[in-house]
Amino acid sequence: MNATLKEKQGMKSTKEEFLELLSNYQGILHKVCLVYFKNESDRKDNFQEIVYQLWRSFPKLQDKGSIGSWMYAVAINTSISMLRKNSRVDFRETIPEFSDQSTVFDKIVTDERLRLLLNAIHQLDEVDKSIMLLYLEEKRYEEIAKIIGLTKSNVGVRINRAKKQLQQHLKNH
């Protein structure tokens, strides 16, 4: 089937479909990068690696109804792998300012409470960071469990423990 016939029939190529999904869901990827990496260049590297991993696994995606969950899972797993691979990651005490005021980071950078929360989340271990990111995105325990690969009850326990850790960290700062 040639491209013209494909366009007339309204069918999108795999590339077009992927780019549309990426455009619609890129906020998810930026949030994951922000939770795992304080350094802007590390976030950019990680974002590119996530996009690459998403592209590689996109043709195998069976359930188009769970795109968000799939993207979270790939983004989180890629971020954790990147952290492990680059054990030399340079963490800073503060979050750098971003020049592009239209980015997803703008609200976090300008809202002191969100910055404090983000700094507290950075203190959690890798799995708890992932769980809290999904929890803050208002994902159900079942969905978090599916994405992370834990049981629903384990997710609940970890959320409660992470909340206590976050409260303690925020109380001390």
C-alpha positions in Angstrom: 0.0 0.0 0.0 1.6 3.3 -1.0 1.6 6.4 1.2 -1.0 8.3 -0.8 -3.5 5.4 -0.6 -2.7 5.1 3.1 -3.4 8.8 3.7 -6.7 8.7 1.7 -7.8 5.9 4.0 -6.9 7.9 7.1 -4.4 5.4 8.4 -1.4 6.6 10.2 2.0 5.1 9.8 3.7 3.6 12.9 6.0 6.7 13.0 3.1 9.2 12.8 1.2 7.3 15.5 4.3 7.1 17.7 5.0 10.8 17.3 1.4 11.7 18.1 1.5 9.6 21.3 4.8 11.1 22.3 3.4 14.6 21.8 0.3 13.8 23.8 2.1 12.1 26.7 5.5 13.9 26.9 4.5 15.4 30.2 4.7 12.0 31.8 8.3 11.6 30.5 9.3 15.0 31.8 7.8 14.3 35.2 9.7 11.0 35.5 12.9 12.7 34.5 12.4 15.4 37.0 11.8 12.9 39.8 14.9 10.9 39.1 17.4 13.5 37.9 18.2 16.9 39.4 20.8 17.8 36.8 19.3 19.2 33.6 21.7 17.5 31.3 21.0 14.2 32.9 17.3 14.8 32.5 17.8 15.5 28.8 19.9 12.4 28.3 17.4 10.3 30.2 14.5 11.8 28.2 16.2 10.8 24.9 16.9 7.3 26.2 13.2 6.9 27.3 12.0 8.0 23.8 14.4 5.5 22.2 13.2 2.7 24.5 9.6 3.6 23.8 10.2 3.6 20.0 11.9 0.2 20.3 9.0 -1.3 22.2 6.1 0.5 20.5 5.6 -2.1 17.7 5.1 -4.8 20.4 2.5 -2.8 22.3 -0.6 -4.9 22.4 -3.0 -3.0 24.6 -3.5 0.5 23.1 -5.9 1.3 25.9 -3.1 1.4 28.5 -0.7 3.8 26.7 -0.2 5.9 29.8 0.7 2.9 32.0 3.0 1.5 29.3 4.8 4.9 29.0 5.2 5.2 32.8 6.6 1.7 33.0 9.1 2.3 30.2 10.1 5.7 31.6 10.5 4.5 35.2 12.5 1.4 34.2 14.7 3.4 31.8 15.4 6.0 34.5 16.3 3.4 37.1 18.6 1.6 34.6 20.2 5.0 33.8 20.8 5.7 37.5 22.4 2.3 38.0 24.5 2.7 34.8 25.7 6.1 35.8 26.4 5.7 39.4 28.4 8.9 39.2 25.3 11.0 38.8 25.9 14.5 40.2 23.1 15.4 42.5 22.8 19.0 43.6 21.0 20.4 46.7 18.8 22.7 44.7 16.8 22.5 41.5 18.3 24.7 38.8 16.1 27.4 37.2 14.8 26.8 33.8 14.7 29.6 31.2 11.7 28.3 29.2 8.7 29.5 31.2 6.3 27.3 29.2 7.9 24.1 30.3 6.3 21.5 32.7 9.1 22.5 35.1 7.9 26.1 35.5 5.3 25.5 38.1 7.6 23.3 40.2 10.5 25.8 40.0 8.3 28.8 41.0 6.2 27.0 43.6 8.4 26.7 46.8 6.1 24.0 48.2 6.5 21.8 45.1 10.2 22.3 45.2 10.4 21.2 48.8 8.2 18.1 47.9 10.4 17.3 44.9 13.6 17.6 47.0 11.9 15.2 49.6 11.0 12.7 46.9 14.6 12.8 45.7 15.5 11.3 49.1 13.4 8.2 48.6 14.7 5.0 47.1 14.2 4.2 43.4 11.0 2.1 43.8 9.4 4.5 46.2 10.1 7.5 43.9 8.3 5.6 41.2 5.4 4.7 43.4 5.0 8.3 44.8 5.2 9.7 41.3 2.3 7.5 40.2 0.4 8.1 43.4 0.7 11.9 42.9 -0.6 11.3 39.4 -3.7 9.8 41.1 -3.1 6.3 39.7 -5.0 3.6 41.4 -3.1 1.1 43.6 -3.9 -1.7 41.1 -2.4 0.4 38.2 0.7 1.3 40.2 1.2 -2.3 41.1 1.0 -3.3 37.5 3.4 -0.7 36.4 6.0 -1.3 39.1 5.6 -5.0 39.4 4.5 -5.3 43.0 1.3 -6.5 44.7 -1.5 -4.0 45.4 -1.0 -4.5 49.2 2.8 -3.9 48.9 2.1 -0.7 47.0 -0.2 0.4 49.8 2.4 -0.3 52.5 5.1 1.5 50.5 2.9 4.5 49.9 2.2 4.8 53.6 5.9 4.5 54.5 7.0 6.9 51.8 4.3 9.4 53.1 5.8 9.2 56.6 9.3 9.7 55.2 8.2 12.7 53.1 6.4 14.2 56.1 9.5 13.8 58.3 11.8 15.3 55.6 9.4 18.3 55.1 9.1 18.8 58.8 12.9 19.0 59.1 13.3 21.5 56.2 
